[in-house]
Amino acid sequence: MADLLSAARMRGIESAAIEAGTVTGAALMERAGEGVVAAILERWPAMAAAPHRALVLCGPGNNGGDGFVVARLLRARAWDVAVFLVGEAGKLPPDARANHDRWRALGAVEAYDDAGFSRVAEGLGATDLIVDALFGTGLTRPVEDFAAFKAAARCTPGGARVVAIDLPSGICSDSGRILHGEGEEARPPVRADLTVTFHAEKLGHRLADGPDACGAVVVKSIGLEPRGVEAAQDEGMVTLNGAPAAFDKNAGAHKYAHGHALVLSGPPGTGGAARLAARGALRIGAGLVSVCCEDAAVPEHAARLDAVMIKRANDADALGDLLEDPRLNALCVGPGLGQGARALVPVALKARRGTVLDADALSAFSDDPAALFDLLHEDVVLTPHAGEFKRLFPDLADRLAETPLQGPAFSKVDAVRAAARRAGCVVILKGADTVIASPSGRCTVNSAHYDRAAPWLATAGTGDVLAGFVTGLLARGMQAFDAASAATWLHVEAARRFGPGLISEDLPDALPACLRDLAQPS
C-alpha cells in the first residue's frame, strides 16, 4: 500500500532531507521541473519530436519556482514559452527567486493580469501546453481573479493540454475539496489533463473533487527516501489501498476451518439483498454460508439457493439460540432486513462475532445512533453510504457538506477516522473514494479512479455484495480492518474485470478470476 501524504508531511520529509544535508532545496526544485517535463513528453510523445508553444503561470511560492524550471527546460528544447508571474519577484522564496532569475536570462516574465494573459493567449489554438504552477500543495485560500487563466484551462478538447504541478490550483491538497469563496461556483479554477506530483501522491489526488480536477496523475521521484523520516508503521499515515496478499484455502482443511458466515434476511419478498451478500461471502472463500430467515421466507430462499444453506429464526430469541453454535463465526446484518433490524442487531452484536452492519441495520438506529454505538465492539465493520453515514454521524456529515473557505479543509479521511473512534469499530464510508478507518486511526483510501475506475458499480445491490465480501473474509479469520480493505479492493477489481453492463449478481462470479490473479501475479 502506497502512502498518501498531507501537505505538512510532504514539507516535513523535504525539510528533514535538507536539514540532514542529503539534498538542497535548489536540487529538489530542479528535479521537480525535470520530472514535469519528462512526464509531459512521456504522456504526449509528439511533443518531443518538435518544438511547441507553452504558457506557464507561476505562483508566489516554490510551486512557481518549479514552473520557472519547466519553462527553462522547455526553452532548451527550442519551445516558444511565455511565462507569467503572480505577485512580485522580490517576494519569491530564495530557490524560486533563483530560478526566476535564471529564466529571466532567457526570456521575459509578464506580471499576471487577466488582460495581459488574454493578449498572449489570444492565439490559444496554436498553444500546445498550459502549465499551472500557481499554488500546488501550498494552497490554503480560494483561488480568485484568474478568469482568463481559468478560461484557457477549460479549452475545448483538441486544444492546449493543461498540466498541473502537484495539484490543479483551487484543490485543497489534504482533502481534495474545492476552496472557493462565499457564493462562488464550486468548481476547480483549473481542470488538468495531467497532474505531476513528487515523491508520493497526496490525499487530494484521491479524495472528493481531486480526481476529476487532476486528470491523469503521475508521481515522479525527486530523490527522497521512500518514507523520509517517518516510522514504517506510523498510525497517522493514510495509505492508498492496494491488492491484498494472495489467500486460498489450506490444503486438506475442513470447510469449518474457513468459517461459517450467517446472513440475516428479512420478511418474504425482500430476500434478494441477503442472497447477494451470501453469494459474495461464499465466493470470497467462507467455508460455509447460510441465510437466516423466518419460516415464511423459507420457500423464497429455497427456490433460489443451492450452495448457500438456510437456517430459521422467527424472532430475536430464536436468533440468540441459533448463535449459541460457535461455528457460526461471522454475521452479516442489514441487507434487506427491514423493520426487524432494531430487535435483531443487539442479539447479533451480543454474540461477539465478526459482524458487518449494513443498510437496514444502520438505518434502524438513525433516531438514536448512540444506542447503536453502545453495542458495538472491535470486530464490527460498519458499511454506510453517504446517506447512512449522515444518519449515524450527522455532525461529521454536516462538516463535510460545509463550503470550505480555507485549507486544509475537513476531509473524508477526517470524518471517517472520527466516526471510527466514536463507534469503536471499523467504518467503511463508500463511494468512488471509499475511506476505511479503524478506531486506532489506521486509514486507507480505496480509490476507483484513474486506472481503477469502475463506474459500473453504481447499480443496485453492489453494496450488498460488498457486505458479503467483508463477511466472508471475517469468517475466514481476517481482522476487521484487513477484511474491509481486502474486500473493497476486490469489489472494484471484480467490477473492472466484468466491465460495462455489470449488475450486482455478476460481482461474485467475477471474483474467482481476481483471486487467481492474486495467487499468480503477472
N, C-alpha and C positions, 0 to 999 in steps of 0.2 A: 504494500500500500504506500503510495507516494504522499508526501506531506503537502498540505495546503496551508500556505503561510499568511499570516496577517502582515499588514504594513510594518507594524512595530517589530515583529520577529525578523522580517527581512532586513530592516535597518540594523537590528542588533547583530545579525550574522555578519553583515558588511562591516560594521564598526569593530566587531571583535577581530575580524581578519586584518583590518587596517591597523588597529592598536597592537596586534601581535607582530606586525611588520612583515606579514606574508604577502601583502599586496598594498598598492596605493589606490586612493580614490581615483586618480587620473587613469590608472591602468584598468580599473573596473569600468570606467566610462568608455574608454577606448574599446574594450572587449564587448561592451553592450552595443555600441554602434556597429562594430564588425558583425555581431550576431544578427542585428536587424537587417543589414544589407545581405548577409548570407541567406537569411530566411526569405527575403523578397525574391532573390534570384532562384532559390530552390522552388518557391511557390509558382513563379512565373518565369520559366527558363528563357522565354523570348526576350525578356528584359536584359539578359546577359549578353545577347547577341549583338546589340547595337545601342548607342546612346538614346536616352529617352528624356522626358521632361518631368520634373518633380517640383511640388510646392511643399515646403517644410515649415510648420508652425511650431516655434519653440516657446516653451513656457518659462516662468521666472525662477525655476529651481533646477535640480540635477536632471530631471526628465528633459528639460530644454537643452541641457548640455549634451545628452545623448543625441538629440536632434541635430546639433551642430556637427557632431562626429559623422552622423549619417550623411548630412549634406556634403561634408568634405570628401567622404569616401565615394559618394556618387559622382561628385565633380571629377574625382581622379579617374573615373570610368568615362569621362567626357560627356556626362549628362548636363543638360541645361537645368540648373537648380535655382529656385527663388526661395529666399529664407525670410521669415517674419519672426519678430521677437515681441512677446507680450511683456511689458514692463521695461525697466531700464537696465542697460548692460552693466552699469556700475553697481547694481544691487544683486547681480548674479552670485551664487556661491563660487568659491575660488576655482574649482575644477571646471565648472560650467563656463565661467568667465574666460578661462584659458582657452577652451575650445571655441568660444565665441571669437576670440581674438585670432585664433588660427584660421577660422573661416573668413574673417574679415580680410585676411591677406589674399584670399581667393575671390571673394565676391561681396556684394552688398548685403546689409541686413536692414530690412524695412521694419519700421515701427508698425505694429499691427493696429489697424483700424478697419472697420468694415468697408469703407470706401476704397482705401488703398488696396486691400486684399481683392476686392471685386475687380479693380482695374487689372491687376496682374493675372487674376484667374479668369478674365473675360473669355479667353480662348480655351475654356475648360475641355472642350472636345479634343484638343491637342495635348492635354496634360495626361500623363500616364499614371502618375502616382501622387497621392497626397499623404503626407506623414503627420500624424497627430503626436507631437512631442510636448504637449501642453502641461499636463499635471501628473499623469501616471498614478502611482500608488500614493502620492502625497496629497491627494485631493481631500479637503475637509469642508468645502463650502460649495454651493451651487455654481455651476459654470454659466456666466452671463455675458452678454454683449459680444457674442461671436456669431451673429446672424449670418454673415457671409460665409464663414468657415463651415457652419452647420449646413448651409445650403449646398456648398461644394461637396461636402462629405456625404450628402444624400443624393448624389448624382444618379442618373438613370443607369441601369445595367448596361455594360459595354463601355462606360465612360472610364474615368480615372479610378484606379484602385486606391482604397483607403487602408493605410497601415497605422495601427496604434502601437506606441511604445509603452509597454507594461499594461495599460488599460485604456480603453477609449475615454476621453475626457467627459466627465459627468457621472461616471460609475464609481461608487464607493468601493475601495479595494477590499474592505473587510466584510461587506455584506452583499455586494453585487447589486445594490439598490441605486436608483437614480436619485441624485441630490438635486433638488430644484426648489425654487422659491415659492412662497405662498401664491396659489392661483396659477402658477406656471404649468404648462402642459408637461405631464410626466413621461417624457421620452428622452433618450440619451442625446446630447448635443451632437455626438459623432457615433455613427454606426460603421464599424470597421469590416473590411473583408478579411483582414489578417491582423492578429494581435501577437506581438513578440514580447515575451517576458523572460526573466532571467533567474537561473538557479532552481526555481520551483514555481509551480502555479500558485496563485494567490486565491484566497477564498472567493473573491469577487468574480473570478473566471468561471466558477461553477454554480454560484447561487443567484437566485432571483432574476434580475434583468441582465446580469452579466453575460451569460452565454449568447443571448440574442444580439447584444451590442458588440461582442468581441469578434464574431465570425470564427474563423479557424484560429486556434491558439497554438503557438509554437514556443517551447521552452529552450532557451539557449544557455549553455554553460558560460560563466564568466570566471571560472577557476576557483570558486569557493568550495570548501569541504561539503560533502553531501548533506550533513546535518549541522554544519557550522559548529557552534559550541553547545548545542542542545544535547541533553541526555537522550539516549536511544529510546527510552520508554517514557518520555515526558507525557504525563496525563493531560497536560494542557494543549498538546498538539491536536490538530484536526487532520485526518487523512482522507485521501481520495480512495473510496472503496475499490478494491481490486479483486481479481479472481481468487477464490478460496483455494486452499491446498486440496489436492485430489483426495477424494474419500470414496471408499467402496465397502461392501460388506466383507467381513472377515471370513476367510475360507473355513468351512466346517462349523461355523457358528449356527446356533439355533435361531429361529426367527425372533424369539423373545429377546435375544441378545441385542437386537436392533430396535427394541421398543415397541410399545403398543399405543398408538395415538387414538384418542377418542374425540370425535367431533360432535358437539351438541347440535341438534336440529330442532326446528320449530314445528308448528302445527301443520296439518295436511295442506298441501298446495304451496308451501314455502320452502321446500327442501332442496331446491336447486343449488343455493349458495353453499349449504353444508356438503352436498355431494362434490361440488367443485373443490372445496377445501380438502375433503377426504382424498380425492384423487391426487391432488397436489402432494399431500403428505405421503401417500403410498409411492408415488413416482420418485420422490426425492430420497426414499430409502428406509422409511419406517418399516419394521418387520411385519407389523400388523396394523390395520386401521379399521376402526368401527365407527359407524354413525349411531348416535344415541337419540332415540325419538320416543314419543308417546305411542301407545298402541294404535291410535287412529291413523298415524302416518306410516305405519309399517308397510302396508301394501304399496304405497307410492315408492318407497325406497327399494323394496324387494324387486319391483319391476325394472329398476334402473341399475342395481348394483350387483357385482359379481365378486371380485376380489375383496372389495370393501364389505365388511360384515355389518350386522345390525344388532344393536342392543336396545333394550326397552327401559324407559324410566318415565312414568307418568307425572311425576312431581319432584319437588326438591328432595323430599325424604328418600324417594326411590333412587335418585341420583347419588345421594350420600351413601346408600347401601351399595350401589354399584362401585363406587370409588374406594370401597374397602379392599378391592382387589389391587394389590401393589403393582401388578404387571401393567396396569393402565397408567403409564408414566408421563404422558403428555396430553394436554387438553387444548382444544380449540373451541372457544366460546364466543358466539355472536353472529356469525353469518346466517341470516335468515331466521334468527332465533325468536324474534317477535317480542310480545309483551311479557313473556315468561322470563325474560333475561334478568329482571331485577331480583327475582327469587332464586334463580339458579346460579348466578355469579358468586354470591357468598359461599355457597356449598362447594363450588369448584375451587375457589381460592383457599378454602379451609383445608382442602386435601393436600396442599403444598406441593403440587406437581408443577413441572414446567408448563406454563399456561400462556396461550395467546388470547388476548381480549380484543375483539374486532367488532365493528359495525354496531349491532343492537346491544351488545354488552357494554359499549361505551355510551351510546345514546341513552340507555336506561338510567344513567346517573347524571344526566345533564342538569337536573334540578338541584343536585347536591353532590358535586364532584368529590368533596371531602369525604363523603361516606364511602366512596369507592377507594380513595387513597388510603383510608384506614385499614382496608382489607388486603392491600397489595403486598407482595413480597419480592425478593430479588430475582426469583426465577420466572417472573411475569414479563411479557412483552406486550405493550400497547401499540396498536397499528392504526392510528387515526388518519383520515384525510383532513383537509383544511377545515371543513365544516365541523367535523367531530372534535378536532383539536380546539376550535373556538368554544365549543360547548363545555369542554373539560377545563380549559385553561383560558378563560375569556380575557384576563388581563394581559397575558402574553400575546394572544392573537391581536388584541387591540393595539399593542405596541408595534407589532409587525405591520399593521394597517395604517399607522400614522405616517404623514408626509415627512420624510427625512430631510431636514433642513441643513444638517451638518454631519460630518463624519468623524469617527467611524459610526455608522448607523447601526441600530439594533438589527441583528441578522437572524435568519432562520436557525443558524447554529446556536446563537444565544438563547433563542426561545426554546429549542428542544433540550438543550442542556438544563435550563431552568426547570422545564417540565419533568425531566427525568429525576432531578433532585427532589422535586416536590412529591412526585409519585412514588419514589423509592424503587423504581424498576426501569427497564429499558423502554425507550419510546422511539417508534419509527414514525416520523411525520412524512407522509407520502407525497410524491409529486415528481416532476422531471428532475428536481434537485432534492431527492429524498435524503433526509438527515436522520441519522441514528445516534442516540446518545445513551449513556449509562449514568447512574447516579454519581459515579466517581468522576464524571467529566469526560470519560473516554468518548470519542466522537468520530464519526466518519460520514462522508457525503457520497451517496450513491448517485452518480450523475448519468442521466440518459440524454446526453448532449454530445455534440461533435461526432466522433466516430462510433459512439454508442447510442445514438438517438434511436428511440423506439416509440414513435407516435402511435403505433397500433395498440399500445397498452391503454389508450383512452377509450375503453369499451367496457360494458357492464360485466362484472364478475371477476375481473382480473385481480382486484383486491382480495377477493375470497380465496383465489388460488395462492396468492402471496401468503395469506394467513396459514394456509395448509402447508406451504413450503417451510415456513418457520416452525410450525408444529412438528412436522416430520423430523426436522433436524434436532429439535428438543428431545423427541422420542429417542433419537439415536445417541443422545448423551451430550450434545454440544451445549456449552454455556450460552446463556441468553443473548449476550451481545454478539458472540460469534455466529450463532444461529441466525440472528437478524441480519447480520452483514452478509453472510454467505447466501441466504435466501434472496435478498434484494438484488444481489449481483446476478444470480442465476435467473431470477424473474425477468430482468432486462435481456439477458443473453438468450433465453428461450424465445422471447418476443422477436428479437433480431434474427434468430435462426429461422423462425417461421416467416416473418415478413408481412407485407400488406395482406389485408383480408383476415388477419388474426381475429378470432373470437376466444373468449376465456377458456372454452373447452380444449382449445388447441395447445395451451401452455404446458400442461403436464406431459402431453405426448411429444412436445418438442424438447423436453428436458433431457432424456437419455443421451441424445447426441452431444449436448453440452457437457454432461458428466463424462462421457467418453473422451472428449477433448481435454478435460482436466487431467484424466489419467494418462493420456498420451499426447503431451504438448508437442506442437509442431516445431 
